[in-house]
């Protein structure tokens, strides 16, 4: 694609601003009294410990109760008051909603998208690691809001949750957490709910090491990484960094919050002798311009 549709990028109207603001609030589940409720999932059985038998018994009982409820499609949740400061920085996992990155990182996406559209930086948008699709849904919403028809949004994910870490340096093992495993069908349905599922949205299903090297992505204006692990981060950068146009943006969702992710970014940039000006978004995310 050439980016020709946005050669005369319009300044956002009040209606456009209101639409994008509403999208961010809806996608981050910041609109409702129940927005901060916490889902209680049976992650894994507790590890037996002779030193704390009473605690072990309580945790085991809780695990089996939650597992029994989950098998009957009953969601257990703990109510708590909504705090805008927590949700804005993506410090919690919303019970419902479509992204857990919070409004500050959604604001960053908006800044990057509007910048590349205004300046005519060529290329599509890709996120590697999408969960329920919220960030990519917002990217597609921005293209619709500004009438851009010649850029695509690439939605790359295993749609099976996080992989098992390859080794001790890869990062924490979140592979067994059910809430993180969102199917491609569910993400497609989420796009559809907002009227944004069309031929400008392309899904790349599979582990990044298998799908990204041969992905039919010619040029990117925005590359967003949310793979958490060292290997996932490195696989994405190895496959996609050279496709980012000069003036495009690389956004790393977990740069500050996952040491393994930050180390992968540092190793990749060092290998390439690159020294970009990395800017913080919030407590977790960072980005730079190519």
Buried (B, 14 or more C-beta within 10 A) or exposed (E): BEBEBBEEBEEBEEEBEEBBBEBBBBBBBBEBEBBBBBBBBBBEEBEEEEEEEEEBEEBBEBBEEBEEBBEEEEEBEEEEEBEEEEBBBBBBBBBEBBBBBBBBBBBBBBEBBBBBBEEBBBBBBBBBBBBBBBBBBBBBBBBBBBEBEBBBBBBBBBBBBBBEBEEEEBBEEBBEBEBBBBEBEEBBEBBEEBEBBEEBBBBBBBBBBEBBEEBEBEBBBBBBBBBBBBBBBBBBBBBBBEBBBEBBBBBBBBBBBBBBBBBBBEBBBEEEEEEEEBEEBBEBBBBBBB
